[in-house]
Amino acid sequence: MAAVLLAGLLAGCNVTDQYHQEYDDLGKKIVADWKQLPEVVDAKYDYRHGLDVGQSIGLYAAIRMGSDSPAVVEKMVEIARRDYWESTASPTMGAGIYTADKLFDGPVKDTSIIRYNGQIKVEDDPEVAAALEKKYGPRPTKK
């Protein structure tokens, strides 16, 4: 009986969903900005939310062979950091950037094409946060 009451309470409060539009918008913005780069073949994002995963965005991009220099990858990471900084969302963000002619549906097994695979740190890295504030101004606050 208590479990049924708790489930009803959680469903009524919408606690189990945890969807926030500004997080979804952030993923869309980063992907749109990445797709404007001539080196990017394709990009997508995956916004996950809920009690079990919190708020996280996975970013994925394929960049053209021959244009996969560290400078291009760093530019993409900087775009993601900038868009995050200018947003009111604060998810955990990870990215996978690959040299490929298309994005993959599953895990990438060929490690030779991986150009970046990891977290994109922003607020939890004080040096990065200070540099972003200096470059883009103060971070907006939620309304």
C-alpha positions as CSV (number, residue, x, y, z in Angstrom):
1,M,0.0,0.0,0.0
2,A,2.8,2.4,0.9
3,A,4.5,1.7,-2.4
4,V,1.4,2.6,-4.3
5,L,1.0,5.8,-2.4
6,L,4.7,6.7,-3.0
7,A,4.4,6.0,-6.7
8,G,1.2,8.1,-6.9
9,L,3.0,11.0,-5.1
10,L,6.0,10.8,-7.4
11,A,3.9,10.7,-10.5
12,G,1.8,13.6,-9.3
13,C,4.9,15.7,-8.6
14,N,6.5,14.7,-11.9
15,V,9.7,14.1,-9.9
16,T,10.6,11.0,-12.0
17,D,10.7,13.0,-15.3
18,Q,13.0,16.0,-14.5
19,Y,12.8,17.4,-18.0
20,H,14.0,20.9,-18.4
21,Q,13.6,22.8,-21.7
22,E,16.8,24.9,-21.2
23,Y,18.9,21.7,-21.1
24,D,17.4,20.4,-24.3
25,D,17.8,23.9,-25.9
26,L,21.5,23.8,-24.9
27,G,22.1,20.5,-26.8
28,K,20.3,21.9,-29.8
29,K,22.4,25.1,-29.8
30,I,25.7,23.3,-29.5
31,V,24.9,20.9,-32.4
32,A,23.6,23.8,-34.6
33,D,26.8,25.8,-33.9
34,W,29.0,22.7,-34.6
35,K,27.2,22.1,-37.9
36,Q,28.1,25.5,-39.1
37,L,31.8,24.6,-39.1
38,P,32.9,23.4,-42.6
39,E,34.9,20.6,-41.0
40,V,31.8,19.0,-39.4
41,V,30.0,16.3,-41.5
42,D,27.3,15.7,-38.9
43,A,26.5,16.3,-35.2
44,K,23.8,15.2,-32.8
45,Y,23.1,15.3,-29.1
46,D,21.4,13.1,-26.5
47,Y,19.7,14.8,-23.5
48,R,19.1,12.4,-20.6
49,H,17.2,13.3,-17.5
50,G,15.6,11.7,-14.5
51,L,16.3,10.6,-11.0
52,D,18.7,7.8,-12.1
53,V,20.8,9.9,-14.6
54,G,20.4,13.5,-13.4
55,Q,20.8,16.0,-16.2
56,S,23.3,15.1,-18.9
57,I,24.0,15.9,-22.5
58,G,26.0,13.6,-24.8
59,L,27.4,15.4,-27.8
60,Y,28.6,13.5,-30.9
61,A,30.2,14.8,-34.1
62,A,31.9,13.4,-37.2
63,I,34.5,15.6,-38.8
64,R,36.1,15.3,-42.3
65,M,39.2,13.3,-42.8
66,G,42.1,15.8,-43.3
67,S,40.4,18.5,-41.2
68,D,40.7,16.6,-37.9
69,S,43.5,18.7,-36.4
70,P,43.7,19.3,-32.7
71,A,42.8,23.0,-33.4
72,V,39.5,22.0,-34.9
73,V,38.6,19.7,-32.0
74,E,39.6,22.4,-29.5
75,K,37.5,24.9,-31.4
76,M,34.5,22.5,-31.1
77,V,35.1,22.0,-27.4
78,E,35.3,25.8,-26.9
79,I,32.0,26.3,-28.7
80,A,30.4,23.7,-26.4
81,R,31.9,25.5,-23.3
82,R,30.8,28.9,-24.6
83,D,27.2,27.8,-25.3
84,Y,27.0,26.2,-21.9
85,W,28.4,29.3,-20.3
86,E,25.8,31.5,-22.0
87,S,23.0,29.2,-21.0
88,T,21.2,28.8,-17.7
89,A,21.4,25.0,-17.9
90,S,24.2,23.2,-16.0
91,P,24.2,19.6,-17.1
92,T,27.1,17.1,-17.1
93,M,28.4,17.2,-20.7
94,G,30.4,14.6,-22.5
95,A,31.5,14.6,-26.1
96,G,32.7,12.1,-28.7
97,I,34.3,13.7,-31.8
98,Y,35.4,11.4,-34.6
99,T,37.0,11.5,-38.0
100,A,34.3,9.8,-40.1
101,D,32.0,10.3,-43.0
102,K,28.9,9.8,-40.8
103,L,27.9,9.4,-37.2
104,F,27.7,6.0,-35.6
105,D,24.6,4.3,-34.1
106,G,26.5,2.4,-31.5
107,P,29.9,2.5,-29.6
108,V,32.9,3.4,-31.7
109,K,35.3,0.5,-31.7
110,D,38.0,1.9,-34.0
111,T,40.0,4.0,-31.6
112,S,42.1,5.5,-34.5
113,I,39.2,7.7,-35.5
114,I,38.5,9.1,-32.0
115,R,39.6,12.7,-31.8
116,Y,37.9,13.6,-28.4
117,N,36.1,11.4,-26.0
118,G,35.4,12.8,-22.6
119,Q,33.7,15.3,-20.3
120,I,33.5,19.0,-21.3
121,K,34.3,20.7,-18.0
122,V,32.9,24.1,-17.3
123,E,31.7,25.2,-13.8
124,D,33.4,22.3,-12.0
125,D,36.8,23.5,-13.2
126,P,37.6,26.9,-11.6
127,E,40.2,27.8,-14.2
128,V,37.9,27.1,-17.1
129,A,35.1,29.0,-15.4
130,A,37.3,32.0,-14.8
131,A,38.6,32.0,-18.4
132,L,35.0,31.8,-19.7
133,E,33.8,34.6,-17.5
134,K,36.7,36.8,-18.7
135,K,36.0,35.9,-22.3
136,Y,32.2,35.9,-22.4
137,G,31.2,37.9,-19.3
138,P,29.2,36.7,-16.2
139,R,27.1,33.6,-16.6
140,P,23.4,34.3,-16.7
141,T,21.3,33.1,-13.8
142,K,18.0,31.3,-13.9
143,K,14.9,33.5,-13.9
